[in-house]
Each structure stands twice: as C-alpha cells, then as structure tokens.
Amino acid sequence: MTETRPHGLDSPSAVRIMRAMSVANVWIYRATGGRVGGRWRMGSARRRPAPVCLLTTRGRKTGRLRTVPLLYLRDGGRVVVVASQGGLPTHPQWYLNLRRTPRVTVQTGDDIRLMTARTASPEERAALWPRLVEMYADYDDYQSRTDREIPVVICDPA
C-alpha cells in the first residue's frame, strides 16, 4: 500500500453531494424496484455498468435504519459488497454499523432479503478481490489511495 493521498472526496461539499445523490438513488431504486438506479455507469463502469443493491443497516449510535446504494457481486446465494468509500482513509459508516449489528437487509432489484453481513477472511478477500476489480476496476485505484485495507463484506442469507 502507499501513503494516503488527498483526492477531494472528503471535502465537506463533496460529502454533502454524495449523501444527496445516495438519498435520491435509494428513493428512485425503491420506487422502481431497481429498474432505475440499479446500474452504476460511472468511472470504469461506463462501458459495462455494474449492478447496484441497497444495503440497510442499523445505526450503531442512533439505532435508526440506514440505507445506502452499493455496487455488488453475486456469489451463489451471497451478496458481496466493498467498503471502499472511494479510497478515503476511514471506513464508511455503513460498514461500522454492520460490524456492530450484522443483521442487514439487501435489496437487489425488487428482491429484498434479510442477511447476515461479515468481513471476508483474508483468504476469501484474496479470492473475491480479482472478481470485484473485474466488475469495477476503480476498486484497485481506491485501494492505492489509502493505507487501510479496504474491507470486502459478504452478506449471507439469514
């Protein structure tokens, strides 16, 4: 890994914009069963869109349900997501929430399932990371921006 490089994603205005975009995406995704907002077409996914799911966690401080749109990879009956936060030096809040309360809800399209989330073991991460990067090459760039190992999260059917 390399030293952390600032890249503007952690500026207050960028955080507000990303939060507003996430809220809008969640609303549209739910309203359309994922037909709108269910594919990510930015960055390395411009030519080959990546699938988006909605992950709902329970806030570790507030106890409120929190939903975020995330790229995902299907692995059999499991759903795999990445706690990249664009390569920022800290873990995303949703990841901290699920570490505290691993029972989550995952929506893919119009299918909503109760699941149990966990951080992939080093061996699982090593096996899944190349598949995740194949789906969305920007993950490798995000990893190069931070000293933290970006967690891979496996959501198993409950």
N, C-alpha and C positions, 0 to 999 in steps of 0.2 A: 504494500500500500504506500501511497505517497502522502505528503503533508496536505492538510486541508487547505483548499483554495476557495476564497470567496467567489460567488458567482451571481449575486444579486437576488437569488430566490429567498433569502432570509431577510430581505428588507421589509419594513412594515407594510409598504404599499403592495409589494408582491404577495405577501401573506394574505392581505385582505382580498386581493383579486383572486387568488387561488381558492380561498374559502368561499367567495361568492360564486365562482364557477362550479365548485363542488356542490354547493346547495342547489343551484339551478339544475345541474346534471342529475342529482338524486331525484328531484321533483319530476323532471321530464322522463327519466328512466322508469320511475314508478307509474307514472300516468300512462305510459305506452307499453309497459311490460318489456322494456329494454329494446323495443324496435327503434327508438330514438335515444341516443346516449349510450347504446350498448356496444359501440365500437370506438376505439381511440385511433385517430388519424393524424397524429402529430409526430414530429421527430422522426425516428426510424420507422414508425408505423404508418408513414404517409402512403406508401405504395401497398403495403399489406397490413390493413387495420388489425389491431389487437383487441380481443374481447374484454369487455368491462363487466364487472359484477358490482353489487352493492354489499358491503360488509357492515353489519350493525354490531356494535359493541356496547357494553355498559360503562359509562364514565366512572373511572376509579375514584374521583373526588365528588362528583355530583350525583352519581347513581342514575343519571339520565341516559336514555338510549341515544347513541351517536352513530350516524350512517355516513360512510364515505364510499365514493366510487373508486375502484381499483382495477388495474389490469389483472387478469387471472389466467392460469393454466389448469386445464383439467388433467388429472392423473387418476384414471379409473374413476372411482366414486368420490375422490378427494378433489378439493379446490385448493390451488396453490397461489399465494399472493406474495408480494415483495414489499418490505418496509423500507423503501428506498428514500422517500421524501426528497427526490431529486438530487441526492448526494449531499444533503445538508449534514452537519456534524452531529445532530441529535436524532434520536428515533422519533417517528411520528407518534402523536397522541394515541391514535387508534391502536398502535402496537403496544404501548404501555398499558392501555385499558385491557386488552385481551390477555396480557400476561397476568393481570390481577384477577380477571374473570374470563376464563377461556370459553365459556358458552357464548356462541355468536350466532347470528343469522346471516346467511349468504343468499342473495338473490341473483340468479343468472337467468336473464330473460324474464319470463313470468313465473319461473320456478323459485319458490322460497323454501329454504331448508334450515333447520336448526342443526348446528355443527359444533364441534369442539376444536378450538384452534390451539396450535402449539408451534414452537420454533423448531424448525428442522434440525436434526442432529448434523454434525459436521459431514458425515457420510451421505446423508440424504441431500444436504445442500450441494455437495460436490456433484451428485448425480443430477440434481434438478437445475442447477445454475446454467449449464450449457443450453438446456431446453428453453429456459426463461430468456436467455440472451438471444436465442434464435427467434423467439417470438417478438422480442423488443430489445434490439441491440443497444439502446441507450442505457440499459442497466449496467453494462460494463463501464460506460463513461461515468455514470453516477458513482460506481464503486471507486473509480480512480480519483474522484473529487474529495473523498473522505477517508479518515483514518479508521473509522468504525467499520466492522464487517456488517454489511447490510443483511439483515435477517430475512430468511425465507420462511414463510409461515404456511404450515399445512393445516387445512381445515378438514377434519374427518367427520363423516356422518355421525350424528349423535345417537 
